[in-house]
Amino acid sequence: MALTWLALMVLVGATLPAIVRGFLPPLPRRNSGITPQAVVVLGAGRRQHNGRFSLTTRGLRRLQLAARLAHEHGLPLVVSGGLKKAMAAREPSESELMAEQVRRRWPHLTVLQENESRNTWENAVKTAELLADQRIDEVILVSDRTHLPRALLCFQSQGVLAEAAWQKRLPKQAWRPSAGALTMVPEIWYEWLALVWYHLRYL
């Protein structure tokens, strides 16, 4: 009986934005005085339906925010994301799918593509190389709030100063149960584990 009540309390707590927000990995110390020279958005995977590839809902959410920021600030948009593993040459990378969306919906934006990265570390390494060619070292970095602590650390390790931007998913009503809060719980635990792994392997 006690375990049942404990499980119920944990489940209820996982639906409360105030509780979930408290478990988010902390963002690195914010760099002051950044003057962004580009907006960088990281891919969030692809999906396939009837032989056609498209961006995931998370990826589209990130891209929409990044494109809006690029438009508002008059900056180029860098889309980063390759293929997770070797695929047939005809399959589009995440960045190709993002660039296609941008050119269709925001044709006035300048788009730079990073097509080779397979994970967050490679996002940072390969995007930093692309940015260096453009003499850019200060950016707005767009991803999910759960993912940004790890992404920011990776970009900082490559000498890129980044200001974080994300689409808010937790409602303002901190103590009202939210399905959105519940869906973030697996992401949060994954990111805590990923941060440990990245500190051991990369950072």
Secondary structure, DSSP 8 states (H G I E B T S, - for coil): -HHHHHHHHHHHHTT-HHHHHHTS-------TT---SEEEEE---EEEETTEEEE-HHHHHHHHHHHHHHHHHT--EEEE---SS---TTS--HHHHHHHHHHHH-TTS-EEEE----SHHHHHHHHHHHHHHTT--EEEEE--TTTHHHHHHHHHHTT-EEEEE----S-S-TTS--HHHHHHHHHHHHHHHHHHHHHHHT-
